[in-house]
Amino acid sequence: MRHFVSAACGLWLAAAVPLQAEPVVVVELYTSQGCSSCPPADEFVAMLASNPNILPLALHVDYWDYIGWEDKFAHPKFTDRQRAYARAVGSRTIYTPQLIIGGADRIEGFAPEETAERLRAHMEAGTPVRLTVTRKGNKLVIRAEADPPLTEPVRVQLVRYRPSETVTIERGENAGKTVTYTNIVTSWERLDDWSGREPLEVSAPFDGEEPGAVIVQQDGPAAILAAARVD
């Protein structure tokens, strides 16, 4: 808990630094209700969600379901995404909990102080991509420009997530625990590919009440160049 509080203080200090562009840093947490070491990371994500410059997203994987408790938020596509990150760096191993910050930095296990340091670096870093997202009823209008122009195409993605839900886990390694999960990803879709040389304008349907985010990311998957929340 002492480390948790220390990291929290560091994050609030980072958030208080005036930022010219106020970027949104995406933090992907790969987690599972069947993972005994995940609840501290799940709690940490809830704390990160209170920072407007950080967008934590919990992707529940399905590879621990066999040990006695089926995670109702898990989806094979999220497991596939985590495996794709591992392949991108030449690894065959995936972990829970695992944090991926800005599509680039990978942290295995619960390491709040290291996470705080990486987050500060991402929050202070610049990006060539300027992203704006406007909601018009049940439609999004997404605009992006890159200065200087990008040298490789990037992916424009739409994520939807559930703000929070509390689950009582009855079996498996976390049997008897009640855990509140935050920013639970329900879908992660590829909308378009963008060259990054000319300005982009694309529309996408956005039905329902779940919040979301538009994410511009290098192929790999690799670095996230820009992100914008959609309420």
C-alpha positions, 0 to 999 in steps of 0.5 A: 500500500505504501508503494501504491500511495507513493505512485499516486502522489507522483501521478497527481503531480504529473497531472498538475504540470501545465501541458500545452496539448494535454494529451490523453495517454492510453493505458491498457490493462490485461486482466482476468477475474480468475487471476489471483494477482490482478485485483491490485492492478484492477484497483490501480486502474480505478485510480488512474481513471480519475485523471483526465489525462489518462485513459485506462482500459481494462481488457479481460482475457479468457485464458484463465477461465479454465481454472474454475471461474469464467470471466464474463467480461473476457473475449478471445479478441482481447487475448489476441490483441495481447498476443499481437503485442507480444509478437511485435517485440518477439515474445511468446509469453503473455501475462496478467496483469500486464499494462501497456502504456501508449502502445509502447511500454510494457509492464508485467505485474503490479508495479505502480511506481514504474507505471507512474514514471512511464506515465509521466514520460508519455504525458510530457512527450509530444505527438505529431498527430492532432485528433478531434472527435465530434459526436453528432447524435449517433455518429462520430466525425473524426478529424486528424492531421499530422505535422510533420506528415507521418512516414507510415500508415496508422490505424484509426480505432474505436473502443467502447467500454463500460465505466464500472461494474462490481462482481462477486467471484464465487470460484477459482483463485479469487473465490469470495472476493468482490471486485469493482472493475473500471473502464471494461472494454466491450469492443475494439474495432478498426475503423480505417487506415490513414496514411498520415500525409493528408488530413483525415476526415471519417465518420463512424456510427456511435449508438448506445450510452457506453462511452468510448474513445478514438485511438490512432495507433501505429501498426504492430500494434505499436505506439499510440499517437493520439487518443480522444474520449467520446462520452 
